[in-house]
Amino acid sequence: MRRAAGAPLIAAAALAQVTWAPKFEVGGAFPNLVLLVVVGVTWTLGARAGMIWACIGGVLLDLTSSGAVGPHALALLAGAYLIGFWTRNLEHASPVHIALTAAGSTVLYSAVLVLTAGLLGQPAPEAGVALQLTLAAAAYNAVLMPFAMELLRRLQALTHSAPQPS
């Protein structure tokens, strides 16, 4: 995916995540669209690209939150890093692998956010509530990940088939 296509995609995902994604709540959790983009980019373009877009998407989420700048970026970076390890030792990725990394990245993302909230003195949910929300979000993101991958593949095909400016 070209940078010109990636920037509007991550910005749109962040904007949609903070505006209308909470309306699709299931079990107290709603889809983490930026995380889905980061997982998809990491699988399709590699860990380095995934970490770059994790930083950008995380900062965008941090700027829309009432807390400090950095926790979302750090949490997304951790997920992209985890996927980088996973992909390094895997010859062929199946949709199950990709969905599992979305779930694992969601768990790691949530853990980092709860930990940083505690360290920064910001409000954080109790352990039981945090665990329930994390598991619901992990399942939700795992189910959505194959659709997100298909969307990213189609966008990537569109950007690669577009004529190059001279």
C-alpha positions, 0 to 999 in steps of 0.5 A, a space after each residue: 500500500 502506498 503512503 498516499 493511500 495509507 494515510 487517508 486509510 489510517 485517518 479514516 479508521 481512527 475517525 470512524 473508531 472514535 465516532 461511529 464504532 462504539 455504536 456497534 458494541 457487543 458485550 461491552 466491546 466495539 471494533 478497534 478499526 485502527 488495530 485491524 488496519 495495523 494488523 492487516 498492514 503488518 501481515 501484508 507489508 511487514 513488521 516495519 510498515 506495521 509499526 510505522 502505521 501503528 505509531 501514526 494510528 496510535 497518535 491519532 487515537 491519542 489526540 482524540 482521547 482525553 489522556 496523554 499522548 502515547 499510550 495508544 501508539 505504544 499499545 499498537 506498536 506492541 501488537 505490530 511487534 508481536 505479529 512481526 515475531 509471528 510472521 517471521 516463523 511462518 511460511 504460509 499465513 492462513 486466515 486463522 493465523 491472521 485472526 489469532 494475531 488480531 485477538 492476541 494484539 487486542 489482548 496486548 493492546 488492552 493490557 498496555 492501555 490499562 497498565 499505562 493508565 495506572 502508571 499515569 494516574 488515569 482511571 482504569 477499569 477493575 481487573 474483572 471488567 478489564 478482562 471481560 472487555 478485553 476478551 470480548 474485544 479480542 473475539 470481535 476483532 478476530 471475527 472482523 479481521 478476515 474482512 479487514 484483510 480482504 478490504 486491505 488486499 483490494 485497496 492494495 490492488 487498486 493502488 498498484 494498478 493505478 497509473 504512475 505519475 511521470 
